[in-house]
């Protein structure tokens, strides 16, 4: 790891001897945001809405980038937050969504999908798919360009973004401009030869991946469903131009590399940005891990190019 990452992990201190229950993990995650993220940048506008979902209203937050006042219809990135399908909310990724909106001169729609352990698969996936349909259907009212919609997310949110992109391709109703996958989980089956290197002293360890996967998809037989593990989709052909951000100290990095190879093999325009000295989750800890700013610029470049 680079010096910033090492210093950050020393500041965090040793991990607890046993994994805390979900309610404690949720609280710690919320509190960590206040310490680990920089002050929120100003955007032109922030609006709150309730999107129509399969189990009721889904809270969403729409950010309009600074300096876009004279532009009527902006490109949209629908963003799904990370947190192992258990943690996170509209506030946990507030800084990141604002930064992307400003850097890419776009709008960003953050989605507050249902979380575990209260709601297991396919709840989060269904909410995320419903939210992007709602955004497309209401594009004119929201000031969006319905022909320039992209999808993205980090970690568990990257998993959801990848699954939504496949679903939209198969439906044929919304032609995505991009998918932005930030250290996503794309194989929850735990069947790949990925594990054994990252067992401690990181934001995400092998054991944590197993725990989050078990909460999200309690039935092991469902974990090779492509909606859970996009790596198992029969084909990735026809997906939009893709940006993958891969961190070096991350139990998910080998499967991310494999997903990038699959995308390229299936003819998808794919760009991979590797951060070998960073750990999983570095973009959520930008106050101490400044490589997050570089990654934001890479995301902005991808969104502006398509």
PyMOL commands that set and color helices and strands:
alter all, ss='L'
color gray80, all
select helices_A, chain A and resi 3-12+22-36+94-104+123-137+139-142+156-171+206-216+220-222+230-232+253-265+282-284+291-305
alter helices_A, ss='H'
color red, helices_A
select strands_A, chain A and resi 45-53+56-64+74-80+107-111+144-154+178-182+241-249+270-279
alter strands_A, ss='S'
color yellow, strands_A
deselect
rebuild
show_as cartoon
